[in-house]
């Protein structure tokens, strides 16, 4: 939830709209990195965006009057599942996988990886220094110092890029693997040239596989092959320079070593490709499980669990920043009669169409969910009780006049709803109290003949 008091589900609905392409880019709310700091807390709830209309006629009227113009609403995809991964990301919740992380999470992961790689390069420099002390490497103090300075400068640049979010602008390196790995290959090539000792060069060459572990699940066959090819080429460059100085007994042997190294890396690329595919499948499975946990499979609406979470979050927001909200419990009248007469498939189709009709009447900031069975729940943010009563009354009339399939079998010859309302903080201070009050108001509406709205 943003410090400015914007509800979590408002971000969620905006993400759903962007992913569905349901409104023009010019209609999207502007946001930026300083959005949270720029929005001061509100001391009082803003006026309801719902238009206030004269009281609706009684439910007993023969022909309900035309529906008042509904408030501007955006229709999310009624038949498809929610874009839960986008919802979670928009709400700032962590997801597993590179693209699913927030920018801040990606920055932390990538800078941490660069620091770990820097530690490995420092160990390599230490090994070269140890060889010099033992007299196994002709490297001079000046050469070693130059290598240490170059390592520090290169790794600082590699670390600076994700630390300043500049890696988000590198389109060809989505996971920020090419840049640090190529930098590592260049530094290892420098170390191999300085080490001279064949055993040391082979040890440095094998350290490349340790670096590849940092790309597991991010790089596939092509990436590993290209990067390892660059590493093998760097090894041959170092070997050629050493041969020109007369410090290598046989350059042909070094070519064989580089070829064997590259062949092993190609096989490793096949393994990495499989890891990449399995990781993508696991991420897709987690997304499906998340959608199932938060979404009603019949209507595609959020389910009761997600409704409770959003409702509790909204109440916390109001306690902190002020305001009001109203919860409405909506129940289909005589749904059992419809279901028993036409069968469960017809009843399911009716609930899907009803969910779509109600969704069309919602504002962007409202949160609508299937509570269970033929019962739905609606949270109207920053809407006091009287305004909410008029809104739900208009909704009741709209549903009564909407033509549903085979609705003539119902006792009222049309499909109708009853609704009970509860307002925070007037009717309760907790989620349980508000739901209980709204349920009692719904029971009153049922007991008074159905097709009516009661409360708050």
Secondary structure, 3 states (H helix, E strand, C coil): CCCCCCCHHHHHHHHHHHHHCCCCHHHCCCCCCCHHHHCCCCCCCCCCCCCCCCCCCCCCCCCCCCCCCCCCCCCCCCCCCCCHHHHHHHCCCCCCCCCCCCHHHHHHHHHHHHHHHHHHHHHHHHHHHHHHHCCCCCCCHHHHHHHHHHHHHHHHHHHHHHHCCHHHHCCCCCCCCHHHHHHHHHHHHHHHHHHCCHHHHHHHHHHHHHHHHCCCCCCCHHHHHHHHHHHHHHHHHHHHHHHHCCCCCCHHHHHHHHHHHHHHHHHHHHHHHHHHHHHHHHHHHHHHHHHHHHECCCCCCECHHHHHHHHHHHHHHHHHHCCCEEEEEEEECCHHHHHHHHCHHHHHHHHHHHHHHHHHCCCCCCEEEEEECCEEEEEEECCCHHHHHHHHHHHHHHHHHCCCCCHHHCCCCCCCEEEEEEEECCCCCCHHHHHHHHHHHHHHHHHCCCCCEECC
